[in-house]
Amino acid sequence: MTSKLYKQVILNRDIPEEGLRAGDVGYYVETLEHPSEGETGAILEIFNFGGESRLVSVPLSAIEAPIPDLVVTARKADSQWFK
Protein backbone atom coordinates (compact mmCIF):
# COMPACT_ATOMS: atom_id res chain seq x y z
CA MET A 1 0.00 0.00 0.00
CA THR A 2 1.22 3.47 -0.77
CA SER A 3 -0.42 6.37 0.96
CA LYS A 4 -0.22 10.10 0.66
CA LEU A 5 1.62 11.70 3.51
CA TYR A 6 -0.47 13.01 6.42
CA LYS A 7 -3.50 10.92 5.45
CA GLN A 8 -5.39 8.73 7.88
CA VAL A 9 -4.59 5.01 7.75
CA ILE A 10 -5.80 1.88 9.53
CA LEU A 11 -3.64 -0.94 10.90
CA ASN A 12 -4.59 -4.26 9.35
CA ARG A 13 -2.80 -6.38 11.98
CA ASP A 14 -1.56 -6.18 15.56
CA ILE A 15 1.90 -4.68 16.19
CA PRO A 16 2.42 -5.95 19.77
CA GLU A 17 5.91 -4.49 20.21
CA GLU A 18 4.35 -1.03 19.75
CA GLY A 19 1.19 -1.76 21.74
CA LEU A 20 -0.95 -1.39 18.62
CA ARG A 21 -3.90 -3.49 17.47
CA ALA A 22 -5.55 -4.14 14.14
CA GLY A 23 -8.09 -1.39 13.54
CA ASP A 24 -6.09 1.34 15.29
CA VAL A 25 -6.10 4.62 13.36
CA GLY A 26 -3.07 6.79 12.69
CA TYR A 27 -1.66 9.37 10.32
CA TYR A 28 0.96 8.42 7.73
CA VAL A 29 3.94 10.70 8.34
CA GLU A 30 6.90 9.29 6.42
CA THR A 31 8.18 6.34 4.41
CA LEU A 32 11.21 4.43 5.72
CA GLU A 33 13.35 2.60 3.21
CA HIS A 34 14.92 -0.52 4.70
CA PRO A 35 18.74 -0.22 4.86
CA SER A 36 19.17 -3.57 3.09
CA GLU A 37 16.61 -5.71 1.30
CA GLY A 38 13.87 -5.75 3.96
CA GLU A 39 10.35 -4.40 3.78
CA THR A 40 9.73 -0.69 3.42
CA GLY A 41 8.30 0.87 6.56
CA ALA A 42 6.04 3.73 7.52
CA ILE A 43 6.12 6.18 10.39
CA LEU A 44 2.67 6.78 11.85
CA GLU A 45 1.49 9.35 14.33
CA ILE A 46 -1.04 7.84 16.74
CA PHE A 47 -3.22 10.10 18.93
CA ASN A 48 -5.19 9.50 22.10
CA PHE A 49 -8.36 11.42 22.96
CA GLY A 50 -6.33 13.60 25.35
CA GLY A 51 -4.52 15.11 22.35
CA GLU A 52 -1.20 13.40 23.05
CA SER A 53 0.55 11.69 20.16
CA ARG A 54 3.24 9.12 19.61
CA LEU A 55 5.33 8.27 16.54
CA VAL A 56 5.73 4.59 15.71
CA SER A 57 7.26 2.69 12.83
CA VAL A 58 5.43 -0.23 11.23
CA PRO A 59 5.85 -2.28 8.04
CA LEU A 60 4.16 -0.62 5.08
CA SER A 61 2.14 -3.80 4.53
CA ALA A 62 0.54 -3.33 7.99
CA ILE A 63 -1.46 -0.27 6.94
CA GLU A 64 -4.35 0.33 4.59
CA ALA A 65 -6.52 3.23 3.54
CA PRO A 66 -9.78 3.67 5.42
CA ILE A 67 -12.99 2.89 3.57
CA PRO A 68 -16.29 4.74 4.14
CA ASP A 69 -18.17 1.86 5.77
CA LEU A 70 -15.73 1.48 8.69
CA VAL A 71 -16.77 2.57 12.16
CA VAL A 72 -14.17 4.30 14.34
CA THR A 73 -13.94 2.80 17.83
CA ALA A 74 -11.97 3.55 20.97
CA ARG A 75 -10.01 1.27 23.29
CA LYS A 76 -7.97 1.82 26.42
CA ALA A 77 -4.25 2.01 25.68
CA ASP A 78 -1.68 0.36 27.88
CA SER A 79 -1.08 2.53 30.96
CA GLN A 80 2.39 3.61 29.85
CA TRP A 81 1.73 3.84 26.12
CA PHE A 82 1.87 7.65 26.02
CA LYS A 83 4.44 8.12 28.78
C-alpha positions as CSV (number, residue, x, y, z in Angstrom):
1,M,0.0,0.0,0.0
2,T,1.2,3.5,-0.8
3,S,-0.4,6.4,1.0
4,K,-0.2,10.1,0.7
5,L,1.6,11.7,3.5
6,Y,-0.5,13.0,6.4
7,K,-3.5,10.9,5.4
8,Q,-5.4,8.7,7.9
9,V,-4.6,5.0,7.8
10,I,-5.8,1.9,9.5
11,L,-3.6,-0.9,10.9
12,N,-4.6,-4.3,9.4
13,R,-2.8,-6.4,12.0
14,D,-1.6,-6.2,15.6
15,I,1.9,-4.7,16.2
16,P,2.4,-6.0,19.8
17,E,5.9,-4.5,20.2
18,E,4.4,-1.0,19.7
19,G,1.2,-1.8,21.7
20,L,-1.0,-1.4,18.6
21,R,-3.9,-3.5,17.5
22,A,-5.6,-4.1,14.1
23,G,-8.1,-1.4,13.5
24,D,-6.1,1.3,15.3
25,V,-6.1,4.6,13.4
26,G,-3.1,6.8,12.7
27,Y,-1.7,9.4,10.3
28,Y,1.0,8.4,7.7
29,V,3.9,10.7,8.3
30,E,6.9,9.3,6.4
31,T,8.2,6.3,4.4
32,L,11.2,4.4,5.7
33,E,13.4,2.6,3.2
34,H,14.9,-0.5,4.7
35,P,18.7,-0.2,4.9
36,S,19.2,-3.6,3.1
37,E,16.6,-5.7,1.3
38,G,13.9,-5.8,4.0
39,E,10.4,-4.4,3.8
40,T,9.7,-0.7,3.4
41,G,8.3,0.9,6.6
42,A,6.0,3.7,7.5
43,I,6.1,6.2,10.4
44,L,2.7,6.8,11.8
45,E,1.5,9.3,14.3
46,I,-1.0,7.8,16.7
47,F,-3.2,10.1,18.9
48,N,-5.2,9.5,22.1
49,F,-8.4,11.4,23.0
50,G,-6.3,13.6,25.3
51,G,-4.5,15.1,22.3
52,E,-1.2,13.4,23.0
53,S,0.6,11.7,20.2
54,R,3.2,9.1,19.6
55,L,5.3,8.3,16.5
56,V,5.7,4.6,15.7
57,S,7.3,2.7,12.8
58,V,5.4,-0.2,11.2
59,P,5.8,-2.3,8.0
60,L,4.2,-0.6,5.1
61,S,2.1,-3.8,4.5
62,A,0.5,-3.3,8.0
63,I,-1.5,-0.3,6.9
64,E,-4.3,0.3,4.6
65,A,-6.5,3.2,3.5
66,P,-9.8,3.7,5.4
67,I,-13.0,2.9,3.6
68,P,-16.3,4.7,4.1
69,D,-18.2,1.9,5.8
70,L,-15.7,1.5,8.7
71,V,-16.8,2.6,12.2
72,V,-14.2,4.3,14.3
73,T,-13.9,2.8,17.8
74,A,-12.0,3.6,21.0
75,R,-10.0,1.3,23.3
76,K,-8.0,1.8,26.4
77,A,-4.3,2.0,25.7
78,D,-1.7,0.4,27.9
79,S,-1.1,2.5,31.0
80,Q,2.4,3.6,29.8
81,W,1.7,3.8,26.1
82,F,1.9,7.6,26.0
83,K,4.4,8.1,28.8
